[in-house]
Amino acid sequence: MSLAEHPKAAQARAYKRVLLKISGEALMGESQYGIDQNVCDRIAQEVLEAVRSGGEMCLVIGGGNIFRGMQGAAKGMERASADYMGMLATVMNALAMQNAIEAIGGQARVLSAIPMVTVCEPYIRRRALRHMEKGRIVIFAAGTGNPFFTSDTAAALRALEMHAEVLLMAKHGVEGIYTADPRTDPNAEFIPEISAREALARGLKVMDSTALSLCMDNHLPVHVFNIADDSNINRIVSGDRVGTLVTT
């Protein structure tokens, strides 16, 4: 059965092509480290439902559940080496998500910015576009392939390269953007909508400044939302207001 013939394909969608950025921490669940397979399976199910409803989906997954380059550098490790280790952590998460998607009947391809042809495909822009046109879920791994850039910047870059209509920033444990960290400041106020320029000026923790500037300069809207709610991805792509909308 082709994607167009799927019974859910006729559902209305606000966005057809979407890039979903998932933090590595989101895959930990209640653990302190690594990948919670139940969480991975749940996210895979939601992503596959979004594709089967007529959309095209690509993913970038962080590596903070395994290794953070910035933390390694802070402990004395040379920054470029630490960042490369962090990129390898994102490949591990991408392979786990690919397995989870395929286990429930979906098709997924991992494309890595650092060539490692034994385990995944090298990142080639036109190949990635073709995979999505065929209904496959594309998972971009290894960041931009360069040190000193975060997976947030990789997500913004890949979203623009893929002509995505929106960038979804899935957060772990928060509903969107707040005036301060709601986990440490009880007076933090939720912000339902904000411009990228204002978020940069106020230093709000949306994503790193390089990624946010890239979205602002190229007019790419960003939705920041809580990944813990099983329905949020499909609600956003259907046009519901969920979390915080960052306008450009």
ChimeraX commands (.cxc) that place a marker at each C-alpha (Angstrom):
marker #1 position 0.00,0.00,0.00 radius 0.5
marker #1 position 1.46,3.37,-0.97 radius 0.5
marker #1 position 1.48,6.32,1.40 radius 0.5
marker #1 position -1.22,8.07,-0.61 radius 0.5
marker #1 position -3.46,4.99,-0.32 radius 0.5
marker #1 position -3.16,4.75,3.45 radius 0.5
marker #1 position -6.55,5.26,5.14 radius 0.5
marker #1 position -5.23,8.14,7.26 radius 0.5
marker #1 position -3.70,10.02,4.33 radius 0.5
marker #1 position -6.73,12.26,3.85 radius 0.5
marker #1 position -6.43,13.93,7.25 radius 0.5
marker #1 position -5.91,17.69,7.17 radius 0.5
marker #1 position -2.39,18.82,7.94 radius 0.5
marker #1 position -0.93,22.24,8.65 radius 0.5
marker #1 position 2.55,21.00,7.74 radius 0.5
marker #1 position 3.47,18.33,5.23 radius 0.5
marker #1 position 7.25,18.14,5.66 radius 0.5
marker #1 position 8.55,18.40,9.22 radius 0.5
marker #1 position 11.89,18.08,10.97 radius 0.5
marker #1 position 11.64,16.78,14.52 radius 0.5
marker #1 position 14.53,17.48,16.89 radius 0.5
marker #1 position 14.55,15.18,19.92 radius 0.5
marker #1 position 16.90,15.76,22.82 radius 0.5
marker #1 position 19.02,12.79,23.82 radius 0.5
marker #1 position 17.72,13.18,27.38 radius 0.5
marker #1 position 14.19,12.47,26.13 radius 0.5
marker #1 position 15.24,8.91,25.29 radius 0.5
marker #1 position 16.36,8.23,28.87 radius 0.5
marker #1 position 12.86,8.16,30.31 radius 0.5
marker #1 position 13.23,7.87,34.08 radius 0.5
marker #1 position 16.75,6.48,33.80 radius 0.5
marker #1 position 19.91,8.44,34.47 radius 0.5
marker #1 position 21.74,7.28,31.35 radius 0.5
marker #1 position 21.26,5.51,28.03 radius 0.5
marker #1 position 18.10,4.60,26.13 radius 0.5
marker #1 position 14.76,3.57,27.59 radius 0.5
marker #1 position 13.38,1.22,24.93 radius 0.5
marker #1 position 9.78,1.89,25.93 radius 0.5
marker #1 position 10.26,5.63,25.37 radius 0.5
marker #1 position 12.00,4.99,22.07 radius 0.5
marker #1 position 9.14,2.74,20.94 radius 0.5
marker #1 position 6.51,5.31,21.95 radius 0.5
marker #1 position 8.18,8.13,20.00 radius 0.5
marker #1 position 8.64,5.83,17.00 radius 0.5
marker #1 position 4.93,5.03,17.03 radius 0.5
marker #1 position 3.97,8.71,17.08 radius 0.5
marker #1 position 6.41,9.59,14.30 radius 0.5
marker #1 position 5.12,6.74,12.14 radius 0.5
marker #1 position 1.52,7.84,12.69 radius 0.5
marker #1 position 2.44,11.34,11.49 radius 0.5
marker #1 position 3.95,9.89,8.30 radius 0.5
marker #1 position 1.01,7.57,7.70 radius 0.5
marker #1 position -1.37,10.51,7.97 radius 0.5
marker #1 position 0.19,11.95,4.83 radius 0.5
marker #1 position 3.31,13.75,5.99 radius 0.5
marker #1 position 7.03,13.55,5.44 radius 0.5
marker #1 position 9.21,13.38,8.52 radius 0.5
marker #1 position 12.91,13.67,9.25 radius 0.5
marker #1 position 14.58,13.56,12.65 radius 0.5
marker #1 position 17.67,14.81,14.45 radius 0.5
marker #1 position 18.37,13.24,17.85 radius 0.5
marker #1 position 20.84,14.68,20.34 radius 0.5
marker #1 position 23.37,12.59,22.20 radius 0.5
marker #1 position 23.15,13.99,25.71 radius 0.5
marker #1 position 21.85,10.72,27.14 radius 0.5
marker #1 position 25.20,9.12,26.27 radius 0.5
marker #1 position 27.84,11.86,25.99 radius 0.5
marker #1 position 27.92,15.65,25.87 radius 0.5
marker #1 position 30.86,17.29,24.12 radius 0.5
marker #1 position 30.60,20.48,26.16 radius 0.5
marker #1 position 30.73,18.56,29.43 radius 0.5
marker #1 position 33.72,16.58,28.23 radius 0.5
marker #1 position 35.50,19.79,27.27 radius 0.5
marker #1 position 34.67,21.32,30.65 radius 0.5
marker #1 position 36.46,18.42,32.32 radius 0.5
marker #1 position 39.64,19.06,30.38 radius 0.5
marker #1 position 39.10,17.08,27.18 radius 0.5
marker #1 position 40.10,18.79,23.96 radius 0.5
marker #1 position 36.91,20.39,22.59 radius 0.5
marker #1 position 37.01,19.02,19.05 radius 0.5
marker #1 position 37.60,15.45,20.27 radius 0.5
marker #1 position 34.80,15.80,22.81 radius 0.5
marker #1 position 32.42,17.04,20.13 radius 0.5
marker #1 position 33.26,14.14,17.83 radius 0.5
marker #1 position 32.46,11.75,20.69 radius 0.5
marker #1 position 29.13,13.50,21.10 radius 0.5
marker #1 position 28.44,13.06,17.39 radius 0.5
marker #1 position 29.05,9.33,17.69 radius 0.5
marker #1 position 26.52,9.24,20.52 radius 0.5
marker #1 position 23.90,10.69,18.17 radius 0.5
marker #1 position 24.58,7.85,15.71 radius 0.5
marker #1 position 23.84,5.31,18.44 radius 0.5
marker #1 position 20.52,7.06,19.21 radius 0.5
marker #1 position 19.65,7.26,15.52 radius 0.5
marker #1 position 20.19,3.52,15.04 radius 0.5
marker #1 position 18.03,2.79,18.09 radius 0.5
marker #1 position 15.21,4.93,16.68 radius 0.5
marker #1 position 15.55,3.35,13.24 radius 0.5
marker #1 position 15.19,-0.09,14.81 radius 0.5
marker #1 position 12.14,1.01,16.81 radius 0.5
marker #1 position 10.43,2.44,13.71 radius 0.5
marker #1 position 11.12,-0.63,11.58 radius 0.5
marker #1 position 9.95,-2.96,14.36 radius 0.5
marker #1 position 6.43,-1.53,14.02 radius 0.5
marker #1 position 6.32,-1.66,10.24 radius 0.5
marker #1 position 7.81,1.69,9.22 radius 0.5
marker #1 position 10.70,2.42,6.91 radius 0.5
marker #1 position 13.61,4.49,8.22 radius 0.5
marker #1 position 17.05,5.45,6.99 radius 0.5
marker #1 position 19.95,6.80,9.05 radius 0.5
marker #1 position 22.16,9.28,7.20 radius 0.5
marker #1 position 25.36,10.29,8.98 radius 0.5
marker #1 position 27.37,13.46,8.41 radius 0.5
marker #1 position 30.43,11.41,9.38 radius 0.5
marker #1 position 30.72,8.55,6.85 radius 0.5
marker #1 position 30.44,5.11,8.45 radius 0.5
marker #1 position 29.06,3.00,5.65 radius 0.5
marker #1 position 29.11,-0.24,7.62 radius 0.5
marker #1 position 26.21,0.91,9.82 radius 0.5
marker #1 position 24.40,3.68,7.93 radius 0.5
marker #1 position 24.30,5.79,4.79 radius 0.5
marker #1 position 26.46,8.89,4.31 radius 0.5
marker #1 position 24.56,12.17,4.31 radius 0.5
marker #1 position 23.72,13.18,0.74 radius 0.5
marker #1 position 21.07,15.86,0.49 radius 0.5
marker #1 position 19.33,14.60,-2.65 radius 0.5
marker #1 position 19.29,11.04,-1.31 radius 0.5
marker #1 position 17.61,12.25,1.87 radius 0.5
marker #1 position 14.98,14.13,-0.12 radius 0.5
marker #1 position 14.29,11.05,-2.22 radius 0.5
marker #1 position 13.89,8.86,0.87 radius 0.5
marker #1 position 11.23,11.21,2.23 radius 0.5
marker #1 position 9.43,11.39,-1.10 radius 0.5
marker #1 position 9.15,7.59,-0.91 radius 0.5
marker #1 position 7.54,7.77,2.54 radius 0.5
marker #1 position 10.64,6.82,4.52 radius 0.5
marker #1 position 11.54,8.47,7.79 radius 0.5
marker #1 position 15.02,9.99,7.56 radius 0.5
marker #1 position 17.14,10.23,10.70 radius 0.5
marker #1 position 20.12,12.57,10.46 radius 0.5
marker #1 position 23.06,11.58,12.65 radius 0.5
marker #1 position 26.47,12.95,13.64 radius 0.5
marker #1 position 25.33,16.57,13.77 radius 0.5
marker #1 position 26.80,18.74,11.02 radius 0.5
marker #1 position 29.91,16.57,10.95 radius 0.5
marker #1 position 31.92,19.42,12.46 radius 0.5
marker #1 position 33.00,20.20,16.03 radius 0.5
marker #1 position 31.83,23.40,17.74 radius 0.5
marker #1 position 28.28,22.99,16.39 radius 0.5
marker #1 position 25.43,21.53,18.42 radius 0.5
marker #1 position 22.72,19.12,17.35 radius 0.5
marker #1 position 20.33,22.10,17.53 radius 0.5
marker #1 position 22.30,23.79,14.75 radius 0.5
marker #1 position 22.33,20.50,12.82 radius 0.5
marker #1 position 18.54,20.34,13.15 radius 0.5
marker #1 position 18.07,23.89,11.85 radius 0.5
marker #1 position 20.51,23.27,8.98 radius 0.5
marker #1 position 18.93,19.98,7.91 radius 0.5
marker #1 position 15.43,21.45,8.16 radius 0.5
marker #1 position 16.41,24.18,5.72 radius 0.5
marker #1 position 18.20,21.77,3.40 radius 0.5
marker #1 position 15.14,19.50,3.33 radius 0.5
marker #1 position 12.75,22.42,2.74 radius 0.5
marker #1 position 10.90,21.55,5.95 radius 0.5
marker #1 position 7.97,23.81,6.73 radius 0.5
marker #1 position 8.56,23.77,10.47 radius 0.5
marker #1 position 11.11,22.68,13.04 radius 0.5
marker #1 position 9.67,20.82,16.04 radius 0.5
marker #1 position 11.85,21.03,19.14 radius 0.5
marker #1 position 10.83,18.19,21.47 radius 0.5
marker #1 position 11.80,18.91,25.06 radius 0.5
marker #1 position 12.03,16.59,28.04 radius 0.5
marker #1 position 9.95,17.60,31.04 radius 0.5
marker #1 position 8.87,21.12,30.00 radius 0.5
marker #1 position 5.82,22.27,28.02 radius 0.5
marker #1 position 7.59,24.92,25.97 radius 0.5
marker #1 position 9.49,28.15,26.61 radius 0.5
marker #1 position 9.37,29.88,29.98 radius 0.5
marker #1 position 10.77,33.14,31.31 radius 0.5
marker #1 position 13.10,31.02,33.46 radius 0.5
marker #1 position 13.76,27.34,34.12 radius 0.5
marker #1 position 10.44,26.05,35.59 radius 0.5
marker #1 position 12.28,23.17,37.27 radius 0.5
marker #1 position 14.25,25.57,39.46 radius 0.5
marker #1 position 12.17,28.77,39.49 radius 0.5
marker #1 position 8.56,28.45,40.72 radius 0.5
marker #1 position 7.82,31.94,39.36 radius 0.5
marker #1 position 8.73,31.04,35.78 radius 0.5
marker #1 position 5.96,32.01,33.36 radius 0.5
marker #1 position 4.99,30.06,30.26 radius 0.5
marker #1 position 5.34,31.90,26.94 radius 0.5
marker #1 position 2.83,30.70,24.30 radius 0.5
marker #1 position 4.34,32.69,21.41 radius 0.5
marker #1 position 7.50,34.73,20.89 radius 0.5
marker #1 position 9.56,36.00,17.99 radius 0.5
marker #1 position 13.00,34.53,17.40 radius 0.5
marker #1 position 14.51,38.00,17.66 radius 0.5
marker #1 position 12.98,38.58,21.09 radius 0.5
marker #1 position 14.01,35.12,22.30 radius 0.5
marker #1 position 17.60,35.88,21.29 radius 0.5
marker #1 position 17.52,39.31,22.93 radius 0.5
marker #1 position 16.17,37.87,26.19 radius 0.5
marker #1 position 18.57,34.93,26.16 radius 0.5
marker #1 position 15.77,32.39,26.50 radius 0.5
marker #1 position 16.75,28.71,26.27 radius 0.5
marker #1 position 14.97,27.81,23.05 radius 0.5
marker #1 position 17.99,26.35,21.29 radius 0.5
marker #1 position 21.53,27.59,20.88 radius 0.5
marker #1 position 21.88,31.07,19.40 radius 0.5
marker #1 position 23.46,29.85,16.16 radius 0.5
marker #1 position 20.51,27.55,15.45 radius 0.5
marker #1 position 17.92,30.18,16.38 radius 0.5
marker #1 position 19.61,32.80,14.21 radius 0.5
marker #1 position 19.62,30.36,11.30 radius 0.5
marker #1 position 15.87,29.80,11.70 radius 0.5
marker #1 position 15.20,33.54,12.02 radius 0.5
marker #1 position 17.27,34.50,8.97 radius 0.5
marker #1 position 15.56,31.86,6.82 radius 0.5
marker #1 position 12.01,32.34,8.14 radius 0.5
marker #1 position 11.66,28.84,9.60 radius 0.5
marker #1 position 9.06,28.68,12.42 radius 0.5
marker #1 position 9.84,26.60,15.49 radius 0.5
marker #1 position 7.46,24.77,17.82 radius 0.5
marker #1 position 8.86,23.95,21.27 radius 0.5
marker #1 position 6.82,21.30,23.08 radius 0.5
marker #1 position 6.86,18.45,25.58 radius 0.5
marker #1 position 7.67,15.06,24.02 radius 0.5
marker #1 position 6.15,13.23,27.02 radius 0.5
marker #1 position 2.61,13.76,25.68 radius 0.5
marker #1 position 1.91,11.02,23.13 radius 0.5
marker #1 position -0.33,13.19,20.97 radius 0.5
marker #1 position 1.70,16.40,20.69 radius 0.5
marker #1 position 3.51,15.68,17.41 radius 0.5
marker #1 position 0.32,14.86,15.54 radius 0.5
marker #1 position -1.52,17.77,17.13 radius 0.5
marker #1 position 1.11,20.22,15.92 radius 0.5
marker #1 position 1.27,18.90,12.35 radius 0.5
marker #1 position -2.54,19.04,12.27 radius 0.5
marker #1 position -2.48,22.74,13.16 radius 0.5
marker #1 position -3.19,22.73,16.91 radius 0.5
marker #1 position -1.35,25.20,19.09 radius 0.5
marker #1 position 0.82,23.15,21.41 radius 0.5
marker #1 position 3.72,24.41,23.48 radius 0.5
marker #1 position 5.44,27.61,22.33 radius 0.5
marker #1 position 5.52,28.92,18.77 radius 0.5
marker #1 position 8.68,30.81,17.85 radius 0.5
marker #1 position 7.85,33.07,14.90 radius 0.5
marker #1 position 10.29,34.65,12.47 radius 0.5
marker link #1:1,2 radius 0.2
marker link #1:2,3 radius 0.2
marker link #1:3,4 radius 0.2
marker link #1:4,5 radius 0.2
marker link #1:5,6 radius 0.2
marker link #1:6,7 radius 0.2
marker link #1:7,8 radius 0.2
marker link #1:8,9 radius 0.2
marker link #1:9,10 radius 0.2
marker link #1:10,11 radius 0.2
marker link #1:11,12 radius 0.2
marker link #1:12,13 radius 0.2
marker link #1:13,14 radius 0.2
marker link #1:14,15 radius 0.2
marker link #1:15,16 radius 0.2
marker link #1:16,17 radius 0.2
marker link #1:17,18 radius 0.2
marker link #1:18,19 radius 0.2
marker link #1:19,20 radius 0.2
marker link #1:20,21 radius 0.2
marker link #1:21,22 radius 0.2
marker link #1:22,23 radius 0.2
marker link #1:23,24 radius 0.2
marker link #1:24,25 radius 0.2
marker link #1:25,26 radius 0.2
marker link #1:26,27 radius 0.2
marker link #1:27,28 radius 0.2
marker link #1:28,29 radius 0.2
marker link #1:29,30 radius 0.2
marker link #1:30,31 radius 0.2
marker link #1:31,32 radius 0.2
marker link #1:32,33 radius 0.2
marker link #1:33,34 radius 0.2
marker link #1:34,35 radius 0.2
marker link #1:35,36 radius 0.2
marker link #1:36,37 radius 0.2
marker link #1:37,38 radius 0.2
marker link #1:38,39 radius 0.2
marker link #1:39,40 radius 0.2
marker link #1:40,41 radius 0.2
marker link #1:41,42 radius 0.2
marker link #1:42,43 radius 0.2
marker link #1:43,44 radius 0.2
marker link #1:44,45 radius 0.2
marker link #1:45,46 radius 0.2
marker link #1:46,47 radius 0.2
marker link #1:47,48 radius 0.2
marker link #1:48,49 radius 0.2
marker link #1:49,50 radius 0.2
marker link #1:50,51 radius 0.2
marker link #1:51,52 radius 0.2
marker link #1:52,53 radius 0.2
marker link #1:53,54 radius 0.2
marker link #1:54,55 radius 0.2
marker link #1:55,56 radius 0.2
marker link #1:56,57 radius 0.2
marker link #1:57,58 radius 0.2
marker link #1:58,59 radius 0.2
marker link #1:59,60 radius 0.2
marker link #1:60,61 radius 0.2
marker link #1:61,62 radius 0.2
marker link #1:62,63 radius 0.2
marker link #1:63,64 radius 0.2
marker link #1:64,65 radius 0.2
marker link #1:65,66 radius 0.2
marker link #1:66,67 radius 0.2
marker link #1:67,68 radius 0.2
marker link #1:68,69 radius 0.2
marker link #1:69,70 radius 0.2
marker link #1:70,71 radius 0.2
marker link #1:71,72 radius 0.2
marker link #1:72,73 radius 0.2
marker link #1:73,74 radius 0.2
marker link #1:74,75 radius 0.2
marker link #1:75,76 radius 0.2
marker link #1:76,77 radius 0.2
marker link #1:77,78 radius 0.2
marker link #1:78,79 radius 0.2
marker link #1:79,80 radius 0.2
marker link #1:80,81 radius 0.2
marker link #1:81,82 radius 0.2
marker link #1:82,83 radius 0.2
marker link #1:83,84 radius 0.2
marker link #1:84,85 radius 0.2
marker link #1:85,86 radius 0.2
marker link #1:86,87 radius 0.2
marker link #1:87,88 radius 0.2
marker link #1:88,89 radius 0.2
marker link #1:89,90 radius 0.2
marker link #1:90,91 radius 0.2
marker link #1:91,92 radius 0.2
marker link #1:92,93 radius 0.2
marker link #1:93,94 radius 0.2
marker link #1:94,95 radius 0.2
marker link #1:95,96 radius 0.2
marker link #1:96,97 radius 0.2
marker link #1:97,98 radius 0.2
marker link #1:98,99 radius 0.2
marker link #1:99,100 radius 0.2
marker link #1:100,101 radius 0.2
marker link #1:101,102 radius 0.2
marker link #1:102,103 radius 0.2
marker link #1:103,104 radius 0.2
marker link #1:104,105 radius 0.2
marker link #1:105,106 radius 0.2
marker link #1:106,107 radius 0.2
marker link #1:107,108 radius 0.2
marker link #1:108,109 radius 0.2
marker link #1:109,110 radius 0.2
marker link #1:110,111 radius 0.2
marker link #1:111,112 radius 0.2
marker link #1:112,113 radius 0.2
marker link #1:113,114 radius 0.2
marker link #1:114,115 radius 0.2
marker link #1:115,116 radius 0.2
marker link #1:116,117 radius 0.2
marker link #1:117,118 radius 0.2
marker link #1:118,119 radius 0.2
marker link #1:119,120 radius 0.2
marker link #1:120,121 radius 0.2
marker link #1:121,122 radius 0.2
marker link #1:122,123 radius 0.2
marker link #1:123,124 radius 0.2
marker link #1:124,125 radius 0.2
marker link #1:125,126 radius 0.2
marker link #1:126,127 radius 0.2
marker link #1:127,128 radius 0.2
marker link #1:128,129 radius 0.2
marker link #1:129,130 radius 0.2
marker link #1:130,131 radius 0.2
marker link #1:131,132 radius 0.2
marker link #1:132,133 radius 0.2
marker link #1:133,134 radius 0.2
marker link #1:134,135 radius 0.2
marker link #1:135,136 radius 0.2
marker link #1:136,137 radius 0.2
marker link #1:137,138 radius 0.2
marker link #1:138,139 radius 0.2
marker link #1:139,140 radius 0.2
marker link #1:140,141 radius 0.2
marker link #1:141,142 radius 0.2
marker link #1:142,143 radius 0.2
marker link #1:143,144 radius 0.2
marker link #1:144,145 radius 0.2
marker link #1:145,146 radius 0.2
marker link #1:146,147 radius 0.2
marker link #1:147,148 radius 0.2
marker link #1:148,149 radius 0.2
marker link #1:149,150 radius 0.2
marker link #1:150,151 radius 0.2
marker link #1:151,152 radius 0.2
marker link #1:152,153 radius 0.2
marker link #1:153,154 radius 0.2
marker link #1:154,155 radius 0.2
marker link #1:155,156 radius 0.2
marker link #1:156,157 radius 0.2
marker link #1:157,158 radius 0.2
marker link #1:158,159 radius 0.2
marker link #1:159,160 radius 0.2
marker link #1:160,161 radius 0.2
marker link #1:161,162 radius 0.2
marker link #1:162,163 radius 0.2
marker link #1:163,164 radius 0.2
marker link #1:164,165 radius 0.2
marker link #1:165,166 radius 0.2
marker link #1:166,167 radius 0.2
marker link #1:167,168 radius 0.2
marker link #1:168,169 radius 0.2
marker link #1:169,170 radius 0.2
marker link #1:170,171 radius 0.2
marker link #1:171,172 radius 0.2
marker link #1:172,173 radius 0.2
marker link #1:173,174 radius 0.2
marker link #1:174,175 radius 0.2
marker link #1:175,176 radius 0.2
marker link #1:176,177 radius 0.2
marker link #1:177,178 radius 0.2
marker link #1:178,179 radius 0.2
marker link #1:179,180 radius 0.2
marker link #1:180,181 radius 0.2
marker link #1:181,182 radius 0.2
marker link #1:182,183 radius 0.2
marker link #1:183,184 radius 0.2
marker link #1:184,185 radius 0.2
marker link #1:185,186 radius 0.2
marker link #1:186,187 radius 0.2
marker link #1:187,188 radius 0.2
marker link #1:188,189 radius 0.2
marker link #1:189,190 radius 0.2
marker link #1:190,191 radius 0.2
marker link #1:191,192 radius 0.2
marker link #1:192,193 radius 0.2
marker link #1:193,194 radius 0.2
marker link #1:194,195 radius 0.2
marker link #1:195,196 radius 0.2
marker link #1:196,197 radius 0.2
marker link #1:197,198 radius 0.2
marker link #1:198,199 radius 0.2
marker link #1:199,200 radius 0.2
marker link #1:200,201 radius 0.2
marker link #1:201,202 radius 0.2
marker link #1:202,203 radius 0.2
marker link #1:203,204 radius 0.2
marker link #1:204,205 radius 0.2
marker link #1:205,206 radius 0.2
marker link #1:206,207 radius 0.2
marker link #1:207,208 radius 0.2
marker link #1:208,209 radius 0.2
marker link #1:209,210 radius 0.2
marker link #1:210,211 radius 0.2
marker link #1:211,212 radius 0.2
marker link #1:212,213 radius 0.2
marker link #1:213,214 radius 0.2
marker link #1:214,215 radius 0.2
marker link #1:215,216 radius 0.2
marker link #1:216,217 radius 0.2
marker link #1:217,218 radius 0.2
marker link #1:218,219 radius 0.2
marker link #1:219,220 radius 0.2
marker link #1:220,221 radius 0.2
marker link #1:221,222 radius 0.2
marker link #1:222,223 radius 0.2
marker link #1:223,224 radius 0.2
marker link #1:224,225 radius 0.2
marker link #1:225,226 radius 0.2
marker link #1:226,227 radius 0.2
marker link #1:227,228 radius 0.2
marker link #1:228,229 radius 0.2
marker link #1:229,230 radius 0.2
marker link #1:230,231 radius 0.2
marker link #1:231,232 radius 0.2
marker link #1:232,233 radius 0.2
marker link #1:233,234 radius 0.2
marker link #1:234,235 radius 0.2
marker link #1:235,236 radius 0.2
marker link #1:236,237 radius 0.2
marker link #1:237,238 radius 0.2
marker link #1:238,239 radius 0.2
marker link #1:239,240 radius 0.2
marker link #1:240,241 radius 0.2
marker link #1:241,242 radius 0.2
marker link #1:242,243 radius 0.2
marker link #1:243,244 radius 0.2
marker link #1:244,245 radius 0.2
marker link #1:245,246 radius 0.2
marker link #1:246,247 radius 0.2
marker link #1:247,248 radius 0.2
view
